[in-house]
Amino acid sequence: MGAMKPVVVVGAGLAGVAAARVLTMAGLPTIVLDRGRSIGGRMASPASDGRVVDTGASYFTVSEPEFAAVVDGWRKRGLARPWTDTFLVTDGEATSQKSGPMRWAAPRGLRHLVLDLAEGLDIRAQLVTQVAPRLRVDGLAASAVVLAMPDPQARRVLHPSYAAELAALDDPYDPVLALTTRWPEAAWPAMDGAFVADNEIISWVADDGRRRGDDAPVLVAHSTPEFAAQHLVEPEKAVDLMVKALRQALGITTEPVSAQVQRWSFARPTRKRDEPYFLGPAMVGLCGDAWSTKPRVEAAYLSGAALGRTLVEKLR
Ligand SMILES: Cc1cc2nc3c(=O)[nH]c(=O)nc-3n(C[C@H](O)[C@H](O)[C@H](O)COP(=O)(O)OP(=O)(O)OC[C@H]3O[C@@H](n4cnc5c(N)ncnc54)[C@H](O)[C@@H]3O)c2cc1C
């Protein structure tokens, strides 16, 4: 009997890594392919001015026991910590406070949480261009394929013969621009983060120093989807407008020491789904944050892990 073909997971964001971990721990040969220079996907924590900053997801929340158990492990090892349950709401003039669920942050950056779950997995740097008929991933023969990425990215790689999978990938996703700014000092109202109301340019600001716990004077502002859509081709041209909107929103009178923008063409799902993943007879599974009624970090984990368990049952 020949060796079993591997399950090929495309995408090493939280969903892909969660799926691959379940598969690997069950003893199934599993290969993860990711096109990024580093894994983590939208849980991105690149270095800026020599310091790690969260430029994708701002934080995560916890509601399901399955994810709570994972987060508890991170908390015990100092990888994640409860950050805050209260943010400001400002329209540039009036300011109020809004409380909600506990938001969790990662002192070393959210990407490190994905890195932690990825330990021991076979992860390779590769841009996948096509999942061809009979489960061939750029020539690599698979027993099953997992596409763990935003719908528009998954659609790009699927051969037209995967009609049911393509039909299921119907969420267009919204874009966001993330502006990272470093300041001479924290010359804004004390806060962990602020929802910016009635603003055409920015919708949210996080104090990354308070979030990460080193008190560095660094703010990360997220654009509205509409503003991002206008600047996807040349995002760097949006920097000045975003800095101006940020200063107005928080009443900052100084200039930033540095400002960089990151483009997220597919930042957030626009729809909700009741199913936690898709898996048809072709054995191409689809998972990620869009497979949820609450699309976010927790959903990505739960979706990937659930698809992984189903594949283990089918392939064993
Ligand atoms: C600006 C922004 C703010 C957010 N804020 C929050 C928040 O505050 N709270 C929250 O809970 N969530 C937030 N989110 C959402 C959260 O980041 C996602 O829900 C979660 O990280 C999704 O994980 P995923 O594994 O489903 O997808 P991703 O993290 O997108 O992973 C997909 C992976 O697939 C790879 N890939 C894509 N195409 C290919 C290919 N052809 N070949 C190989 N690899 C490929 C990518 O490189 C990527 O690593 C935010 C997201 C953004 C962008």
The ligand as a Tripos MOL2 file, in Angstrom:
@<TRIPOS>MOLECULE
LIG
   53    58     1     0     0
SMALL
NO_CHARGES

@<TRIPOS>ATOM
      1 C1         -7.9870   45.5270    9.7990 C.3       1 LIG1
      2 C2         -8.6090   44.3350   10.4680 C.ar      1 LIG1
      3 C3         -9.1680   44.4670   11.7320 C.ar      1 LIG1
      4 C4         -9.7280   43.3630   12.3820 C.ar      1 LIG1
      5 N1        -10.1650   43.5010   13.6570 N.ar      1 LIG1
      6 C5        -10.5970   42.3990   14.3400 C.ar      1 LIG1
      7 C6        -10.9000   42.4790   15.7140 C.ar      1 LIG1
      8 O1        -10.7150   43.5170   16.3450 O.2       1 LIG1
      9 N2        -11.3470   41.3670   16.3400 N.ar      1 LIG1
     10 C7        -11.4810   40.1700   15.6930 C.ar      1 LIG1
     11 O2        -11.8520   39.1780   16.3240 O.2       1 LIG1
     12 N3        -11.1690   40.0560   14.3760 N.ar      1 LIG1
     13 C8        -10.7190   41.1460   13.6950 C.ar      1 LIG1
     14 N4        -10.3690   41.0450   12.3860 N.ar      1 LIG1
     15 C9        -10.6210   39.7720   11.6940 C.3       1 LIG1
     16 C10        -9.5880   38.6930   12.0260 C.3       1 LIG1
     17 O3         -8.2980   39.1710   11.7470 O.3       1 LIG1
     18 C11        -9.9250   37.4810   11.1800 C.3       1 LIG1
     19 O4        -11.2390   37.0580   11.4860 O.3       1 LIG1
     20 C12        -9.0060   36.2710   11.3460 C.3       1 LIG1
     21 O5         -7.6630   36.6400   11.5430 O.3       1 LIG1
     22 C13        -9.1970   35.4240   10.0860 C.3       1 LIG1
     23 O6         -8.3640   34.3000   10.0750 O.3       1 LIG1
     24 P1         -8.4310   33.3030    8.8430 P.3       1 LIG1
     25 O7         -7.4680   32.2170    9.1460 O.co2     1 LIG1
     26 O8         -9.8460   32.9630    8.5710 O.co2     1 LIG1
     27 O9         -7.9550   34.1360    7.5650 O.3       1 LIG1
     28 P2         -6.5710   34.8820    7.2760 P.3       1 LIG1
     29 O10        -5.9660   35.3470    8.5470 O.co2     1 LIG1
     30 O11        -6.8710   35.8930    6.2270 O.co2     1 LIG1
     31 O12        -5.6180   33.7630    6.6690 O.3       1 LIG1
     32 C14        -5.5840   33.4520    5.3040 C.3       1 LIG1
     33 C15        -4.1730   33.0290    4.9130 C.3       1 LIG1
     34 O13        -4.2050   32.5190    3.5820 O.3       1 LIG1
     35 C16        -3.0300   32.9070    2.9190 C.3       1 LIG1
     36 N5         -3.2900   32.8470    1.4850 N.ar      1 LIG1
     37 C17        -4.2360   33.5150    0.7750 C.ar      1 LIG1
     38 N6         -4.1710   33.1740   -0.5260 N.ar      1 LIG1
     39 C18        -3.1710   32.2630   -0.6450 C.ar      1 LIG1
     40 C19        -2.6320   31.5260   -1.7460 C.ar      1 LIG1
     41 N7         -3.1070   31.6510   -2.9980 N.pl3     1 LIG1
     42 N8         -1.5900   30.6780   -1.5190 N.ar      1 LIG1
     43 C20        -1.1010   30.5190   -0.2620 C.ar      1 LIG1
     44 N9         -1.5850   31.1950    0.8180 N.ar      1 LIG1
     45 C21        -2.6120   32.0430    0.6240 C.ar      1 LIG1
     46 C22        -2.7520   34.3070    3.4440 C.3       1 LIG1
     47 O14        -1.3770   34.6400    3.3030 O.3       1 LIG1
     48 C23        -3.1780   34.1790    4.9130 C.3       1 LIG1
     49 O15        -2.0750   33.8570    5.7480 O.3       1 LIG1
     50 C24        -9.7780   42.1180   11.7200 C.ar      1 LIG1
     51 C25        -9.2040   41.9850   10.4590 C.ar      1 LIG1
     52 C26        -8.6120   43.0800    9.8400 C.ar      1 LIG1
     53 C27        -7.9390   42.9070    8.5080 C.3       1 LIG1
@<TRIPOS>BOND
     1     1     2 1
     2     2     3 ar
     3     2    52 ar
     4     3     4 ar
     5     4     5 ar
     6     4    50 ar
     7     5     6 ar
     8     6     7 ar
     9     6    13 1
    10     7     8 2
    11     7     9 ar
    12     9    10 ar
    13    10    11 2
    14    10    12 ar
    15    12    13 ar
    16    13    14 ar
    17    14    15 1
    18    14    50 ar
    19    15    16 1
    20    16    17 1
    21    16    18 1
    22    18    19 1
    23    18    20 1
    24    20    21 1
    25    20    22 1
    26    22    23 1
    27    23    24 1
    28    24    25 2
    29    24    26 1
    30    24    27 1
    31    27    28 1
    32    28    29 2
    33    28    30 1
    34    28    31 1
    35    31    32 1
    36    32    33 1
    37    33    34 1
    38    33    48 1
    39    34    35 1
    40    35    36 1
    41    35    46 1
    42    36    37 ar
    43    36    45 ar
    44    37    38 ar
    45    38    39 ar
    46    39    40 ar
    47    39    45 ar
    48    40    41 1
    49    40    42 ar
    50    42    43 ar
    51    43    44 ar
    52    44    45 ar
    53    46    47 1
    54    46    48 1
    55    48    49 1
    56    50    51 ar
    57    51    52 ar
    58    52    53 1
@<TRIPOS>SUBSTRUCTURE
     1 LIG1         1 GROUP 0 **** ****
